[in-house]
Amino acid sequence: QVQLVESGGGLVQAGGSLRLSCAASGSILGINAMGWYRQAPGKQRELVATITTAGSTNYADSVKGRFTISTDNAKKTVHLQMNSLKPVDTAVYSCRVQKARGITYVYWGQGTQVTVSS
């Protein structure tokens, strides 16, 4: 099992910044990708950004140029630096970790609320 602990959510004004972090612990051997997803009220969960252990990144078009994902592979921690936040970024942000040990396992964090006021 992999345990995920998220931190860094909160309330910020439009144009402001927040930094989310997600630390993985437990059976972390084999983790090959980490990322962030978000779900706004009444909407489906959507990908925000992902990063592989090789450093390959993928971003939703809506956050490109504003959000940056990074990892500390040694500590199996993933960060999401969010700049120029907009009210539409308001959502519950969840960390997702993928692990491959013969088969693929996916683990989710509990989610952290990000609220951007106008």
Residue, then its C-alpha position, 0 to 999 in steps of 0.5 A: q500500500v501507498q499512503l499519500v499526504e497532501s498539503g498546501g490548499g487554501l483560499v487565495q485571491a485571483g492572481g495569487s499563488l499556491r503550492l500543493s505538495c503530496a508525499a508518498s510513503g509505504s510501499i513506494l518501490g515501483i512508483n513511475a508517475m505522480g500527478w494532480y487531478r481536480q474536481a469542481p462542484g458539479k463537474q467531473r474530475e479532470l487531469v491537471a498535471t502529471i510527471t513521470t519519474a523520468g521527468s516527462t510532464n503533461y499539463a491540461d491546456s487550461v493550466k499551461g504556463r501557470f502551473t508547474i509540476s515537480t518531484d523530489n524522486a528521492k522523497k517521492t514527493v510531488h509539488l504543484q506550483m500554481n500561479s496566476l490563479k483564477p476563480v475557475d481553478t477552484a476545486v478539490y485537488s487530489c494527488r494520484v500516484q501510479k505504481a507498476r509492479g507487474i501490474t499497475y496500481v493507482y493510489w489517490g490522496q484524500g484531496t485538498q480544497v483550493t478556493v480562488s476568490s474574485 
